[in-house]
Amino acid sequence: MEKRILIVEDEFIEANNLRMILERNGYKVCTVANSVALAIEIVENEKPELVLLDIFLKGKQTGIDLAHVLRKKSIAFVYLSANSNKEIFAAAKKTEPYGFLVKPFREKDVLATLDIAQYLHEQKLAIHRQEDRLSKVKEVAQFTGIVGKSPQLAKVLDLMRIVAPTDTSVLITGESGTGKERVLECIHENSERRNKPLVKVNCAVLPATLIESELFGFEKGSFSGAHETRVGKFEQAQGGTIFLDEIGELPLDLQSKLLRVLQEKEIERIGGRSSIKVNVRFVAATNRNLEREVAEGRFRIDLYYRINVFPIHLPALRQRKEDIPLLAQHFLGQYSRINNKKFSSISARAMEQMENYSWPGNIRELEHLMERSVLLNKGDQIAEVFLPLTEGSSVIDVNEANRIKTIRENEIDHIITVLKICKGKISGPGGAAEMLDLPYSTLTSRIKKYGITKEMIYKD
């Protein structure tokens, strides 16, 4: 079925060029409007399914004014502009468009943007239907392992309740250690795919040369060392959910292949001669600012729009301090049981220290602290906690100077020291992995495990 598109553009040559591109590719152009007033009239009469909308138009009203009207009517729109003014771009972004097309237009960019816009719009309508259904039917999702009562966390839980039962793609963002993987697991456990596989891939741990074969698999004999056929992660997740952690680490050539998989819902094994259909739900996570990565040319804009259908941003622990006592008590109970201890409470002094600490490693750092505290304290109460002495920390433990650090603490300090010397470089000549004589994948796993963040490395 052909899509009806309205072009709102006051430059005849640009508008005509767009019209020819669209009609050549099977789209029906309602007409061309050169002002907001005319565009609103056409929207009422012809009800287009998508609007290509110039930001700057003749008259007092701009494309941004029209965008507000289109949003109320649930009509998808994409901005057209040759202007790169940051303030205008920020204002346009607030209207939640489905993309931007920069003049002069290239046919392949126009078609790719329209494809993504239609996909995002369909997903958004599905989410709205889900919201309506949840408002009529009382459903209680079970989010095991997510602890807290702060407003920031409540907002995250509301989003999870809306998106979990759907098949919508989710992008989870937030600092390292904020609990992105737990959110993923809860979404999967509360979806209709709960009895199917949940397959996780950490893009930061895998060397670039291995990511393609890990994701898509390979045929026997397709390259040196391929002694048998291997099924990739997408096939392993058939019917379930695939999770790409640290998706911002994907090389550009792999980003284009991933985009094709998400669009076509099929993969090709390396060395394969035919496509394999895959039915998976896609969830990704990153602690990078993907918009900045797009602006600096390290992440494809079309892939960004494809995965950023339903974003969930996790707040840092320092932004939800009222949750610290609840989390601390939760981890105290967990590690007391594991270590056969009988701790039941945390002293007021220890709790005050934790509430005043900045938590650069977020929930993961708090969990490790409580595990350590269970091992180092005696009796039935955590009398003291052993927070790291870092610049900027508002907590100083008077007993810290006389305390012998654990092997784990020494390893964390050593890794941070080496990363500082290498200026944050992990792999390659002169990188931290080489200096520590560790495989790249081992070092990145330990960095994640210990909650080592960029702030810890560059704080001096």
C-alpha positions in Angstrom: 0.0 0.0 0.0 1.4 3.3 -1.1 2.1 5.9 1.6 0.6 9.4 1.3 3.2 12.1 2.0 2.9 15.8 2.3 5.9 18.0 1.4 6.0 21.4 3.3 8.7 23.4 1.5 8.7 26.9 0.1 11.7 26.4 -2.3 10.2 25.1 -5.6 13.4 23.3 -6.8 13.9 21.4 -3.5 10.3 20.5 -3.3 10.2 19.3 -6.9 13.3 17.2 -6.4 11.8 15.6 -3.4 8.5 14.9 -5.2 10.3 13.1 -8.0 12.4 11.0 -5.6 9.2 9.9 -3.8 7.1 9.2 -6.8 9.9 7.2 -8.4 9.9 4.9 -5.4 6.2 4.3 -5.1 5.1 7.0 -2.6 2.1 9.1 -3.3 2.7 12.9 -2.8 -0.5 14.6 -1.6 0.8 18.0 -2.7 3.4 20.6 -1.8 2.5 23.3 0.7 4.7 26.4 1.0 3.3 27.7 4.3 2.1 26.4 7.6 -1.5 27.6 7.0 -1.8 25.8 3.7 -0.2 22.7 5.2 -2.8 22.5 8.1 -5.6 22.8 5.5 -4.1 19.9 3.5 -3.6 17.8 6.6 -7.3 18.2 7.5 -8.5 17.4 4.0 -6.1 14.7 2.8 -4.8 13.1 6.0 -1.3 12.3 5.0 0.6 9.5 6.8 3.9 11.3 6.9 5.0 15.0 6.5 8.4 16.2 5.2 8.6 19.5 6.9 11.0 22.4 6.2 12.0 24.3 9.4 12.2 27.7 7.8 9.1 28.8 5.9 7.6 32.0 4.5 5.4 33.8 7.0 5.3 34.1 10.8 4.9 30.4 11.5 7.8 27.9 11.2 7.9 24.2 10.6 8.4 23.8 14.4 4.9 25.4 14.9 3.4 22.9 12.5 5.2 20.0 14.2 3.2 20.7 17.4 0.0 20.3 15.3 1.2 17.1 13.7 2.1 15.6 17.1 -1.4 16.2 18.4 -2.8 14.5 15.4 -0.3 11.5 15.7 1.1 12.2 12.2 4.7 11.3 11.6 7.1 14.0 10.4 10.7 14.5 9.4 12.4 17.8 9.3 14.1 19.3 6.2 16.8 21.9 6.7 20.0 23.3 5.5 20.5 25.2 8.7 22.9 23.8 11.4 22.1 26.4 14.1 22.3 24.6 17.5 19.5 26.5 19.1 17.1 25.8 16.2 18.2 22.2 16.2 17.5 21.9 19.9 14.1 23.5 19.6 13.2 21.1 16.7 14.4 18.1 18.6 12.0 18.9 21.5 9.1 18.2 19.1 10.3 14.6 18.8 10.6 14.3 15.0 11.3 10.9 13.4 14.5 12.2 11.7 16.2 15.1 9.9 17.1 15.4 6.2 19.8 17.9 5.4 19.7 19.7 2.0 20.7 19.0 -0.7 18.9 15.6 -0.6 20.4 12.3 -1.7 17.9 9.7 -2.8 19.3 6.9 -0.6 19.2 9.2 2.4 15.6 10.2 1.8 14.5 6.6 1.4 16.4 5.3 4.4 15.0 8.2 6.6 11.4 7.5 5.4 11.8 3.8 6.2 13.1 4.5 9.7 10.4 7.2 10.3 7.6 4.7 9.4 9.1 2.0 11.6 9.4 4.4 14.6 5.9 5.7 14.1 4.4 2.2 14.0 6.3 1.3 17.2 5.1 4.5 18.9 1.5 3.8 18.0 1.9 0.2 19.4 3.3 1.7 22.7 0.3 4.1 22.9 -2.1 1.2 22.5 -0.2 -0.6 25.3 -0.5 2.4 27.5 -4.3 2.5 26.9 -4.6 -1.2 27.6 -2.7 -0.8 30.9 -4.9 2.1 32.0 -7.9 -0.1 31.7 -6.5 -3.4 33.0 -4.6 -3.5 36.3 -1.5 -5.5 35.7 1.4 -5.8 38.1 4.8 -6.5 36.5 7.3 -8.4 38.7 10.6 -6.6 38.6 12.6 -8.8 40.8 16.0 -7.4 42.0 15.2 -3.7 41.3 15.2 -2.0 44.7 14.2 1.6 45.6 11.4 4.1 46.0 12.9 7.3 44.6 10.9 9.3 42.0 13.7 8.7 39.5 13.4 5.0 39.8 9.6 5.1 39.8 9.8 6.8 36.4 12.0 4.0 35.1 9.6 1.3 36.4 6.7 3.0 34.7 8.5 2.9 31.4 9.4 -0.7 31.9 5.7 -1.7 32.6 4.7 0.0 29.4 7.3 -1.6 27.1 7.9 -5.0 28.6 4.8 -6.8 27.2 5.4 -5.4 23.7 8.0 -6.4 21.0 9.3 -2.8 20.8 13.1 -2.3 20.6 14.5 -0.7 23.7 17.7 1.4 24.2 18.9 1.4 27.9 21.3 4.2 28.7 23.1 5.3 31.9 26.5 5.3 33.6 28.4 2.1 34.2 27.0 0.2 37.2 23.5 1.7 37.2 21.8 -1.7 36.5 21.2 -1.8 32.8 21.5 -5.6 32.6 19.0 -6.1 35.4 16.5 -3.8 33.6 17.0 -5.9 30.5 16.3 -9.1 32.4 13.1 -7.7 34.0 11.8 -6.6 30.6 12.4 -10.0 29.1 10.9 -11.8 32.1 7.7 -9.8 31.8 7.4 -10.2 28.0 5.6 -12.9 26.0 9.1 -14.2 25.0 9.9 -15.0 28.7 10.1 -18.8 27.9 12.5 -18.3 25.0 16.2 -17.5 25.1 17.7 -14.3 26.4 21.1 -13.9 24.7 23.6 -11.3 25.8 26.5 -9.9 23.8 29.0 -7.4 25.2 30.3 -5.5 22.3 33.1 -3.9 24.4 34.6 -7.3 25.3 34.8 -8.9 21.9 37.6 -7.9 19.5 36.3 -6.1 16.4 37.4 -9.0 14.2 35.2 -11.5 16.1 32.0 -9.5 16.6 30.5 -10.4 13.1 31.0 -14.1 13.6 29.7 -14.0 17.1 26.5 -12.2 16.1 25.8 -13.9 12.8 27.8 -17.2 12.9 29.8 -18.8 10.1 29.8 -21.7 7.7 32.4 -24.5 7.9 35.4 -23.6 5.7 34.4 -19.9 5.3 37.8 -18.8 6.6 41.0 -20.3 8.0 40.1 -22.0 11.3 36.4 -22.4 10.6 36.4 -26.2 11.1 32.7 -26.5 11.7 29.6 -24.4 11.2 28.8 -22.1 14.1 25.4 -20.6 14.9 25.5 -16.9 15.8 23.9 -15.1 18.7 20.9 -13.9 16.6 20.0 -17.5 15.7 20.6 -18.6 19.3 18.0 -16.0 20.4 15.4 -17.2 17.9 11.9 -16.4 19.4 13.5 -14.6 22.3 15.5 -11.5 23.1 18.9 -10.5 22.0 20.8 -7.9 24.1 23.8 -5.9 22.7 25.5 -4.3 25.6 27.8 -1.3 24.9 26.5 -1.0 21.4 28.4 2.2 21.0 31.6 0.1 20.7 30.5 -1.5 17.4 32.7 -0.6 14.5 31.0 1.3 11.7 31.1 -1.6 9.2 29.3 -3.8 11.7 26.8 -1.0 12.4 25.6 -1.1 8.7 25.3 -4.9 8.8 23.3 -4.7 12.1 21.0 -2.1 10.6 20.2 -4.4 7.7 19.4 -7.3 10.1 17.1 -5.1 12.1 15.4 -3.8 8.9 15.1 -7.1 7.1 14.8 -9.4 10.1 17.3 -11.9 8.5 21.0 -12.7 8.9 23.6 -14.2 6.7 26.3 -16.4 8.2 29.9 -15.6 7.2 30.5 -17.7 4.1 26.8 -18.5 3.8 24.9 -18.4 0.5 21.4 -17.8 1.8 19.6 -15.6 4.3 18.2 -16.9 7.5 15.0 -15.4 9.0 15.3 -14.4 12.6 12.4 -13.5 15.0 14.0 -11.7 18.0 13.3 -8.8 20.2 16.2 -6.3 20.2 17.5 -4.5 23.3 20.7 -2.5 23.4 22.5 -0.6 26.1 25.3 1.9 26.3 27.0 4.3 28.7 28.0 6.5 25.8 26.2 9.6 24.5 25.1 8.2 21.2 23.9 11.6 19.9 27.4 12.9 20.4 28.8 9.7 18.7 26.5 10.4 15.7 27.6 14.0 15.5 31.3 13.0 15.6 30.8 10.4 12.9 31.4 7.3 15.1 27.8 6.0 15.0 25.4 5.8 12.1 22.4 8.1 12.4 20.1 5.6 10.7 21.1 2.9 13.2 20.6 5.3 16.0 17.0 6.1 15.0 16.4 2.4 14.4 17.4 1.4 18.0 16.2 4.5 19.8 12.6 3.5 19.6 11.9 3.4 23.3 14.7 4.9 25.4 15.0 4.1 29.1 17.6 6.2 30.9 18.9 4.9 34.3 19.8 7.6 36.9 23.1 7.5 38.6 23.0 6.4 42.3 24.1 9.9 43.4 20.8 11.2 41.8 18.6 8.8 43.9 20.3 8.9 47.3 17.0 8.0 49.1 17.5 4.5 47.6 20.9 3.9 49.2 19.6 2.6 52.5 17.2 0.2 50.8 19.9 -1.0 48.4 22.5 -1.4 51.2 20.1 -3.4 53.3 19.2 -5.6 50.2 22.8 -6.4 49.5 23.5 -6.9 53.2 20.9 -9.6 53.4 22.1 -11.2 50.1 25.8 -11.5 51.2 25.0 -12.4 54.8 23.1 -15.5 53.4 25.9 -16.3 51.0 28.6 -16.1 53.7 26.5 -17.6 56.5 26.6 -14.5 58.6 23.9 -13.0 60.8 24.0 -9.3 60.1 20.7 -7.6 60.5 21.5 -3.8 60.4 23.9 -1.1 59.4 25.1 1.5 62.0 23.9 5.1 61.7 27.6 6.3 61.1 28.2 3.8 58.3 24.9 4.7 56.7 25.7 8.4 56.9 29.1 7.7 55.2 27.4 5.9 52.3 24.7 8.6 51.9 27.4 11.3 51.6 29.6 9.4 49.2 29.4 10.2 45.4 29.3 6.6 44.1 31.2 6.9 40.8 30.7 3.1 40.4 27.0 3.4 41.1 25.0 0.3 42.3 27.7 -2.1 41.3 30.1 -0.2 43.6 27.6 -0.3 46.5 27.1 -4.0 46.0 30.8 -4.7 46.2 31.1 -2.5 49.2 28.5 -4.4 51.1 30.0 -7.7 50.1 33.3 -6.5 51.5 31.7 -5.1 54.6 30.0 -8.4 55.4 33.4 -10.1 55.3 35.3 -7.5 57.4 32.8 -6.7 60.1 31.9 -8.8 63.2 28.7 -9.3 65.3 25.2 -8.7 64.0 25.6 -5.1 62.8 27.8 -3.4 60.0 29.6 -1.0 62.3 31.8 0.5 59.6 32.2 0.5 55.8 35.4 0.9 53.9 34.9 3.5 51.2 37.8 4.4 49.0 39.7 7.6 49.7 39.4 9.5 46.5 39.7 13.2 45.7 36.2 14.7 45.8 34.9 12.1 48.2 33.1 13.8 51.1 33.8 10.8 53.4 37.1 10.1 55.2 37.3 6.9 57.3 39.6 7.5 60.3 40.5 3.9 60.4 41.4 3.7 56.7 45.1 4.6 57.1 45.7 1.6 59.4 43.8 -0.9 57.4 45.4 -3.4 55.1 43.6 -3.4 51.7 42.2 -6.6 50.3 43.6 -8.2 47.2 40.5 -7.0 45.3 41.0 -3.4 46.4 44.7 -3.5 45.5 43.8 -4.9 42.0 41.3 -2.1 41.5 43.9 0.5 42.5 46.5 -1.1 40.2 44.2 -1.2 37.2 43.2 2.5 37.7 46.9 3.5 38.1 47.8 1.8 34.9 44.8 3.3 33.0 45.9 6.7 34.2 49.4 6.2 32.9 48.0 5.0 29.5 45.5 8.0 29.5 42.5 5.6 29.3 43.8 3.6 26.4 43.0 -0.1 26.9 44.1 -2.0 23.7 46.9 -1.8 21.2 50.6 -0.8 21.7 51.1 1.2 24.9 47.6 0.3 26.1 46.8 -0.9 29.6 46.2 -4.5 28.5 49.7 -4.7 27.2 51.2 -3.1 30.3 49.3 -5.4 32.6 50.1 -8.4 30.4 46.4 -9.3 30.1 44.2 -10.1 27.1 42.0 -7.1 26.1 38.8 -9.1 26.8 40.0 -10.0 30.4 40.9 -6.4 31.2 37.6 -5.0 29.9 35.7 -7.6 31.9 37.5 -6.6 35.1 36.9 -3.0 34.5 33.2 -3.7 34.2 33.2 -6.1 37.1 34.9 -3.5 39.5 32.8 -0.6 38.3 35.8 1.4 37.1 34.6 4.5 35.3 36.1 7.3 33.3 35.7 9.6 36.2 38.0 7.5 38.3 40.7 7.6 35.6 40.5 11.3 34.6 39.7 12.8 38.0 43.2 14.2 38.7 
